[in-house]
Amino acid sequence: MTPEDERQILRLFEDGDRALIAADLAELSRIFADDYIQYDESGKPVTMQDLINNLKTGVIR
């Protein structure tokens, strides 16, 4: 990995944090892969589309 690779990865994390805080759905769609999955505190899988829908409907903020 080069220093530029590391900068790009860090930039994506920062962009993702800003997009989540701002509920910027277009930016989140750009950053997260279509097959992105995270797990909530109960172990339930949450897809990228679930995340976007939850932000869109106000389920999470």
Jmol script that loads the backbone (N, CA, C; Angstrom):
load data "model"
ATOM      1  N   MET A   1       0.852  -1.172   0.000  1.00  0.00           N
ATOM      2  CA  MET A   1       0.000   0.000   0.000  1.00  0.00           C
ATOM      3  C   MET A   1       0.899   1.236   0.000  1.00  0.00           C
ATOM      4  N   THR A   2       0.526   2.196  -0.817  1.00  0.00           N
ATOM      5  CA  THR A   2       1.296   3.432  -0.911  1.00  0.00           C
ATOM      6  C   THR A   2       0.686   4.486   0.014  1.00  0.00           C
ATOM      7  N   PRO A   3       1.434   5.535   0.305  1.00  0.00           N
ATOM      8  CA  PRO A   3       0.865   6.626   1.096  1.00  0.00           C
ATOM      9  C   PRO A   3      -0.388   7.231   0.449  1.00  0.00           C
ATOM     10  N   GLU A   4      -0.427   7.267  -0.875  1.00  0.00           N
ATOM     11  CA  GLU A   4      -1.613   7.796  -1.563  1.00  0.00           C
ATOM     12  C   GLU A   4      -2.817   6.877  -1.351  1.00  0.00           C
ATOM     13  N   ASP A   5      -2.594   5.572  -1.375  1.00  0.00           N
ATOM     14  CA  ASP A   5      -3.678   4.622  -1.088  1.00  0.00           C
ATOM     15  C   ASP A   5      -4.251   4.880   0.304  1.00  0.00           C
ATOM     16  N   GLU A   6      -3.359   5.060   1.256  1.00  0.00           N
ATOM     17  CA  GLU A   6      -3.782   5.314   2.634  1.00  0.00           C
ATOM     18  C   GLU A   6      -4.588   6.609   2.726  1.00  0.00           C
ATOM     19  N   ARG A   7      -4.144   7.651   2.033  1.00  0.00           N
ATOM     20  CA  ARG A   7      -4.871   8.928   2.035  1.00  0.00           C
ATOM     21  C   ARG A   7      -6.268   8.759   1.435  1.00  0.00           C
ATOM     22  N   GLN A   8      -6.365   7.987   0.359  1.00  0.00           N
ATOM     23  CA  GLN A   8      -7.664   7.777  -0.271  1.00  0.00           C
ATOM     24  C   GLN A   8      -8.617   7.016   0.654  1.00  0.00           C
ATOM     25  N   ILE A   9      -8.104   6.021   1.356  1.00  0.00           N
ATOM     26  CA  ILE A   9      -8.935   5.256   2.297  1.00  0.00           C
ATOM     27  C   ILE A   9      -9.406   6.161   3.434  1.00  0.00           C
ATOM     28  N   LEU A  10      -8.490   6.933   3.982  1.00  0.00           N
ATOM     29  CA  LEU A  10      -8.864   7.852   5.067  1.00  0.00           C
ATOM     30  C   LEU A  10      -9.892   8.879   4.588  1.00  0.00           C
ATOM     31  N   ARG A  11      -9.717   9.368   3.365  1.00  0.00           N
ATOM     32  CA  ARG A  11     -10.658  10.337   2.800  1.00  0.00           C
ATOM     33  C   ARG A  11     -12.058   9.713   2.669  1.00  0.00           C
ATOM     34  N   LEU A  12     -12.117   8.453   2.255  1.00  0.00           N
ATOM     35  CA  LEU A  12     -13.417   7.774   2.142  1.00  0.00           C
ATOM     36  C   LEU A  12     -14.088   7.632   3.504  1.00  0.00           C
ATOM     37  N   PHE A  13     -13.321   7.283   4.534  1.00  0.00           N
ATOM     38  CA  PHE A  13     -13.890   7.195   5.876  1.00  0.00           C
ATOM     39  C   PHE A  13     -14.425   8.556   6.321  1.00  0.00           C
ATOM     40  N   GLU A  14     -13.658   9.604   6.088  1.00  0.00           N
ATOM     41  CA  GLU A  14     -14.094  10.951   6.469  1.00  0.00           C
ATOM     42  C   GLU A  14     -15.321  11.368   5.671  1.00  0.00           C
ATOM     43  N   ASP A  15     -15.323  11.097   4.372  1.00  0.00           N
ATOM     44  CA  ASP A  15     -16.485  11.414   3.533  1.00  0.00           C
ATOM     45  C   ASP A  15     -17.716  10.650   4.017  1.00  0.00           C
ATOM     46  N   GLY A  16     -17.526   9.392   4.388  1.00  0.00           N
ATOM     47  CA  GLY A  16     -18.627   8.578   4.887  1.00  0.00           C
ATOM     48  C   GLY A  16     -19.189   9.123   6.184  1.00  0.00           C
ATOM     49  N   ASP A  17     -18.317   9.538   7.087  1.00  0.00           N
ATOM     50  CA  ASP A  17     -18.780  10.127   8.348  1.00  0.00           C
ATOM     51  C   ASP A  17     -19.593  11.393   8.093  1.00  0.00           C
ATOM     52  N   ARG A  18     -19.080  12.256   7.214  1.00  0.00           N
ATOM     53  CA  ARG A  18     -19.809  13.496   6.899  1.00  0.00           C
ATOM     54  C   ARG A  18     -21.152  13.192   6.246  1.00  0.00           C
ATOM     55  N   ALA A  19     -21.173  12.224   5.352  1.00  0.00           N
ATOM     56  CA  ALA A  19     -22.411  11.863   4.658  1.00  0.00           C
ATOM     57  C   ALA A  19     -23.442  11.286   5.634  1.00  0.00           C
ATOM     58  N   LEU A  20     -22.983  10.482   6.588  1.00  0.00           N
ATOM     59  CA  LEU A  20     -23.916   9.945   7.589  1.00  0.00           C
ATOM     60  C   LEU A  20     -24.487  11.053   8.456  1.00  0.00           C
ATOM     61  N   ILE A  21     -23.638  11.956   8.902  1.00  0.00           N
ATOM     62  CA  ILE A  21     -24.094  13.063   9.754  1.00  0.00           C
ATOM     63  C   ILE A  21     -25.088  13.937   9.004  1.00  0.00           C
ATOM     64  N   ALA A  22     -24.827  14.181   7.725  1.00  0.00           N
ATOM     65  CA  ALA A  22     -25.693  15.045   6.920  1.00  0.00           C
ATOM     66  C   ALA A  22     -26.850  14.282   6.271  1.00  0.00           C
ATOM     67  N   ALA A  23     -26.879  12.966   6.451  1.00  0.00           N
ATOM     68  CA  ALA A  23     -27.877  12.116   5.776  1.00  0.00           C
ATOM     69  C   ALA A  23     -27.857  12.379   4.267  1.00  0.00           C
ATOM     70  N   ASP A  24     -26.649  12.465   3.722  1.00  0.00           N
ATOM     71  CA  ASP A  24     -26.448  12.713   2.293  1.00  0.00           C
ATOM     72  C   ASP A  24     -26.540  11.371   1.560  1.00  0.00           C
ATOM     73  N   LEU A  25     -27.733  11.053   1.082  1.00  0.00           N
ATOM     74  CA  LEU A  25     -27.997   9.749   0.497  1.00  0.00           C
ATOM     75  C   LEU A  25     -27.208   9.503  -0.779  1.00  0.00           C
ATOM     76  N   ALA A  26     -27.046  10.517  -1.598  1.00  0.00           N
ATOM     77  CA  ALA A  26     -26.284  10.355  -2.837  1.00  0.00           C
ATOM     78  C   ALA A  26     -24.819  10.044  -2.529  1.00  0.00           C
ATOM     79  N   GLU A  27     -24.266  10.731  -1.565  1.00  0.00           N
ATOM     80  CA  GLU A  27     -22.863  10.500  -1.197  1.00  0.00           C
ATOM     81  C   GLU A  27     -22.692   9.112  -0.579  1.00  0.00           C
ATOM     82  N   LEU A  28     -23.632   8.699   0.251  1.00  0.00           N
ATOM     83  CA  LEU A  28     -23.548   7.362   0.835  1.00  0.00           C
ATOM     84  C   LEU A  28     -23.633   6.292  -0.246  1.00  0.00           C
ATOM     85  N   SER A  29     -24.470   6.502  -1.225  1.00  0.00           N
ATOM     86  CA  SER A  29     -24.582   5.551  -2.335  1.00  0.00           C
ATOM     87  C   SER A  29     -23.277   5.469  -3.119  1.00  0.00           C
ATOM     88  N   ARG A  30     -22.569   6.585  -3.207  1.00  0.00           N
ATOM     89  CA  ARG A  30     -21.284   6.597  -3.906  1.00  0.00           C
ATOM     90  C   ARG A  30     -20.216   5.854  -3.101  1.00  0.00           C
ATOM     91  N   ILE A  31     -20.229   6.019  -1.797  1.00  0.00           N
ATOM     92  CA  ILE A  31     -19.169   5.481  -0.944  1.00  0.00           C
ATOM     93  C   ILE A  31     -19.352   3.995  -0.658  1.00  0.00           C
ATOM     94  N   PHE A  32     -20.571   3.601  -0.279  1.00  0.00           N
ATOM     95  CA  PHE A  32     -20.811   2.213   0.104  1.00  0.00           C
ATOM     96  C   PHE A  32     -21.071   1.350  -1.126  1.00  0.00           C
ATOM     97  N   ALA A  33     -20.486   0.154  -1.145  1.00  0.00           N
ATOM     98  CA  ALA A  33     -20.715  -0.800  -2.231  1.00  0.00           C
ATOM     99  C   ALA A  33     -22.158  -1.291  -2.181  1.00  0.00           C
ATOM    100  N   ASP A  34     -22.665  -1.699  -3.335  1.00  0.00           N
ATOM    101  CA  ASP A  34     -24.032  -2.210  -3.402  1.00  0.00           C
ATOM    102  C   ASP A  34     -24.238  -3.412  -2.487  1.00  0.00           C
ATOM    103  N   ASP A  35     -23.199  -4.205  -2.274  1.00  0.00           N
ATOM    104  CA  ASP A  35     -23.327  -5.393  -1.423  1.00  0.00           C
ATOM    105  C   ASP A  35     -22.843  -5.153   0.014  1.00  0.00           C
ATOM    106  N   TYR A  36     -22.743  -3.873   0.421  1.00  0.00           N
ATOM    107  CA  TYR A  36     -22.319  -3.512   1.774  1.00  0.00           C
ATOM    108  C   TYR A  36     -23.295  -4.083   2.793  1.00  0.00           C
ATOM    109  N   ILE A  37     -22.764  -4.680   3.849  1.00  0.00           N
ATOM    110  CA  ILE A  37     -23.580  -5.175   4.960  1.00  0.00           C
ATOM    111  C   ILE A  37     -22.855  -4.837   6.253  1.00  0.00           C
ATOM    112  N   GLN A  38     -23.597  -4.294   7.206  1.00  0.00           N
ATOM    113  CA  GLN A  38     -23.084  -4.112   8.553  1.00  0.00           C
ATOM    114  C   GLN A  38     -24.068  -4.807   9.488  1.00  0.00           C
ATOM    115  N   TYR A  39     -23.676  -4.998  10.705  1.00  0.00           N
ATOM    116  CA  TYR A  39     -24.538  -5.689  11.662  1.00  0.00           C
ATOM    117  C   TYR A  39     -24.813  -4.756  12.832  1.00  0.00           C
ATOM    118  N   ASP A  40     -26.092  -4.686  13.223  1.00  0.00           N
ATOM    119  CA  ASP A  40     -26.431  -3.822  14.352  1.00  0.00           C
ATOM    120  C   ASP A  40     -26.067  -4.524  15.659  1.00  0.00           C
ATOM    121  N   GLU A  41     -26.345  -3.853  16.772  1.00  0.00           N
ATOM    122  CA  GLU A  41     -25.928  -4.366  18.074  1.00  0.00           C
ATOM    123  C   GLU A  41     -26.584  -5.700  18.426  1.00  0.00           C
ATOM    124  N   SER A  42     -27.703  -6.052  17.796  1.00  0.00           N
ATOM    125  CA  SER A  42     -28.351  -7.340  18.071  1.00  0.00           C
ATOM    126  C   SER A  42     -27.897  -8.428  17.093  1.00  0.00           C
ATOM    127  N   GLY A  43     -27.028  -8.067  16.144  1.00  0.00           N
ATOM    128  CA  GLY A  43     -26.522  -9.027  15.180  1.00  0.00           C
ATOM    129  C   GLY A  43     -27.323  -9.089  13.893  1.00  0.00           C
ATOM    130  N   LYS A  44     -28.334  -8.219  13.760  1.00  0.00           N
ATOM    131  CA  LYS A  44     -29.156  -8.195  12.552  1.00  0.00           C
ATOM    132  C   LYS A  44     -28.365  -7.515  11.421  1.00  0.00           C
ATOM    133  N   PRO A  45     -28.350  -8.149  10.229  1.00  0.00           N
ATOM    134  CA  PRO A  45     -27.649  -7.523   9.101  1.00  0.00           C
ATOM    135  C   PRO A  45     -28.414  -6.304   8.573  1.00  0.00           C
ATOM    136  N   VAL A  46     -27.672  -5.284   8.207  1.00  0.00           N
ATOM    137  CA  VAL A  46     -28.232  -4.065   7.629  1.00  0.00           C
ATOM    138  C   VAL A  46     -27.495  -3.810   6.321  1.00  0.00           C
ATOM    139  N   THR A  47     -28.222  -3.813   5.216  1.00  0.00           N
ATOM    140  CA  THR A  47     -27.608  -3.588   3.911  1.00  0.00           C
ATOM    141  C   THR A  47     -27.463  -2.091   3.648  1.00  0.00           C
ATOM    142  N   MET A  48     -26.757  -1.768   2.598  1.00  0.00           N
ATOM    143  CA  MET A  48     -26.611  -0.371   2.209  1.00  0.00           C
ATOM    144  C   MET A  48     -27.981   0.226   1.907  1.00  0.00           C
ATOM    145  N   GLN A  49     -28.838  -0.533   1.228  1.00  0.00           N
ATOM    146  CA  GLN A  49     -30.177  -0.034   0.904  1.00  0.00           C
ATOM    147  C   GLN A  49     -31.012   0.169   2.168  1.00  0.00           C
ATOM    148  N   ASP A  50     -30.882  -0.741   3.155  1.00  0.00           N
ATOM    149  CA  ASP A  50     -31.571  -0.572   4.437  1.00  0.00           C
ATOM    150  C   ASP A  50     -31.125   0.723   5.106  1.00  0.00           C
ATOM    151  N   LEU A  51     -29.821   0.958   5.108  1.00  0.00           N
ATOM    152  CA  LEU A  51     -29.265   2.162   5.728  1.00  0.00           C
ATOM    153  C   LEU A  51     -29.829   3.411   5.064  1.00  0.00           C
ATOM    154  N   ILE A  52     -29.833   3.437   3.755  1.00  0.00           N
ATOM    155  CA  ILE A  52     -30.347   4.596   3.019  1.00  0.00           C
ATOM    156  C   ILE A  52     -31.846   4.775   3.279  1.00  0.00           C
ATOM    157  N   ASN A  53     -32.594   3.676   3.249  1.00  0.00           N
ATOM    158  CA  ASN A  53     -34.033   3.783   3.524  1.00  0.00           C
ATOM    159  C   ASN A  53     -34.290   4.267   4.945  1.00  0.00           C
ATOM    160  N   ASN A  54     -33.506   3.798   5.916  1.00  0.00           N
ATOM    161  CA  ASN A  54     -33.693   4.238   7.293  1.00  0.00           C
ATOM    162  C   ASN A  54     -33.394   5.726   7.453  1.00  0.00           C
ATOM    163  N   LEU A  55     -32.381   6.207   6.765  1.00  0.00           N
ATOM    164  CA  LEU A  55     -32.073   7.646   6.805  1.00  0.00           C
ATOM    165  C   LEU A  55     -33.176   8.449   6.090  1.00  0.00           C
ATOM    166  N   LYS A  56     -33.636   7.929   4.972  1.00  0.00           N
ATOM    167  CA  LYS A  56     -34.657   8.622   4.174  1.00  0.00           C
ATOM    168  C   LYS A  56     -35.973   8.759   4.958  1.00  0.00           C
ATOM    169  N   THR A  57     -36.343   7.710   5.684  1.00  0.00           N
ATOM    170  CA  THR A  57     -37.623   7.719   6.405  1.00  0.00           C
ATOM    171  C   THR A  57     -37.508   8.290   7.812  1.00  0.00           C
ATOM    172  N   GLY A  58     -36.285   8.545   8.264  1.00  0.00           N
ATOM    173  CA  GLY A  58     -36.099   9.102   9.597  1.00  0.00           C
ATOM    174  C   GLY A  58     -36.029   8.056  10.703  1.00  0.00           C
ATOM    175  N   VAL A  59     -35.982   6.764  10.342  1.00  0.00           N
ATOM    176  CA  VAL A  59     -35.858   5.710  11.347  1.00  0.00           C
ATOM    177  C   VAL A  59     -34.562   5.906  12.143  1.00  0.00           C
ATOM    178  N   ILE A  60     -33.517   6.303  11.444  1.00  0.00           N
ATOM    179  CA  ILE A  60     -32.260   6.673  12.114  1.00  0.00           C
ATOM    180  C   ILE A  60     -31.895   8.068  11.678  1.00  0.00           C
ATOM    181  N   ARG A  61     -31.146   8.713  12.488  1.00  0.00           N
ATOM    182  CA  ARG A  61     -30.678  10.066  12.182  1.00  0.00           C
ATOM    183  C   ARG A  61     -29.338  10.272  12.773  1.00  0.00           C
TER     184      ARG A  61
END
end "model"
wireframe off; spacefill off
backbone 0.3
color backbone group
